Amino acid sequence: MAANRRSTKLIMMIESKDVVLAAMGAAAALAGFVLVFLGVIIASYQSYAATTPSAVVRPYRTAGVALFGTFGLSLVTVALCLLWLVLGGPMWLYGLTLAVFVIQLVVVFLAAGWTTRMVLWQ
């Protein structure tokens, strides 16, 4: 009975490598998601005439820069995951990688909300 309990515990353990690989895939997918929102903002920006006052299009420019920064953060997350894999999984980098991934999740959520607000309520 004790041996059976041990084998169950071993099955439930998740390897650090699996977590980093999942974060890497999710970060890359979120980067693509952010590019979709960036495309929406660019299309909205381009729908204005060239003579439109800058005060009107400024929010679109600001959102574009913020979305591009979010895309950059996504690429940094992917790079950190790759670096962790290449270096053989140092524990200090594991924590940093997951922290940056969690920050990325929050930033992508905020970017998606901001873009949706701009396109639907302005």
C-alpha positions in Angstrom: 0.0 0.0 0.0 2.8 2.4 0.8 4.6 1.6 -2.5 1.4 2.4 -4.3 1.1 5.7 -2.6 4.6 6.7 -3.5 4.1 5.9 -7.2 1.0 8.1 -7.2 3.0 11.0 -5.8 5.7 10.5 -8.5 3.1 10.7 -11.2 1.7 13.9 -9.9 5.0 15.8 -9.9 5.5 18.2 -12.7 9.0 18.7 -14.1 10.4 22.3 -14.3 11.3 21.7 -17.9 7.6 21.0 -18.7 6.6 24.2 -17.0 9.1 26.2 -18.9 8.2 24.6 -22.2 4.5 25.4 -21.5 5.3 29.0 -20.6 7.4 29.3 -23.8 4.6 28.0 -26.0 2.0 30.2 -24.2 4.2 33.3 -24.4 4.7 32.8 -28.2 0.9 32.3 -28.6 0.2 35.5 -26.6 2.7 37.4 -28.8 0.6 36.4 -31.8 -2.5 37.4 -29.9 -1.0 40.9 -29.2 -0.2 41.3 -32.9 -3.8 40.9 -33.7 -4.7 43.7 -31.4 -1.9 45.8 -32.8 -3.3 45.2 -36.3 -6.8 46.4 -35.1 -5.3 49.6 -33.7 -3.2 50.2 -36.8 -6.3 49.7 -39.1 -8.3 52.0 -36.9 -5.6 54.6 -37.0 -5.3 54.4 -40.8 -9.0 54.9 -41.2 -8.6 58.6 -40.3 -7.7 61.1 -42.9 -4.2 62.6 -43.0 -5.7 66.0 -42.0 -7.2 64.6 -38.8 -6.0 66.6 -35.7 -3.2 64.8 -33.8 -5.3 65.0 -30.6 -7.8 62.6 -32.2 -5.3 60.0 -33.3 -2.9 60.3 -30.3 -4.7 57.6 -28.3 -4.2 55.2 -31.2 -0.5 56.0 -31.4 -0.2 55.5 -27.6 -2.0 52.2 -27.8 0.2 51.1 -30.7 3.3 51.8 -28.7 1.9 50.0 -25.7 0.9 47.0 -27.7 4.3 46.9 -29.4 5.9 47.0 -26.0 3.7 44.1 -24.9 4.8 42.2 -28.0 8.4 42.9 -27.0 7.7 41.6 -23.5 6.3 38.4 -25.0 9.5 37.9 -27.0 11.6 38.5 -23.8 9.6 35.8 -22.1 10.2 33.4 -25.0 13.9 34.3 -24.9 14.1 33.7 -21.1 12.5 30.3 -21.5 15.0 29.4 -24.3 17.9 30.6 -22.2 16.7 28.5 -19.2 16.6 25.5 -21.5 20.0 26.2 -23.0 21.7 26.8 -19.6 20.4 23.5 -18.2 17.7 24.9 -15.9 19.3 27.1 -13.3 16.9 27.7 -10.4 17.4 31.5 -10.3 16.4 31.8 -13.9 13.4 29.5 -13.4 11.9 32.0 -10.9 12.7 35.0 -13.1 11.2 33.3 -16.2 8.0 32.5 -14.5 7.7 35.9 -12.9 8.1 37.6 -16.3 5.6 35.2 -17.8 3.0 36.1 -15.1 3.7 39.8 -15.7 3.2 39.1 -19.4 -0.2 37.5 -18.7 -1.3 40.6 -16.8 0.0 43.0 -19.4 -1.6 41.1 -22.3 -5.0 41.2 -20.4 -4.7 44.9 -19.9 -3.6 45.5 -23.5 -6.6 43.5 -24.8 -9.0 45.4 -22.5 -7.6 48.7 -23.6 -7.7 47.9 -27.3 -11.3 46.6 -27.0 -12.3 49.8 -25.1 -10.7 52.0 -27.7 -12.2 50.3 -30.7 -15.7 49.8 -29.3 -16.2 52.9 -27.1 -14.5 55.7 -28.9 
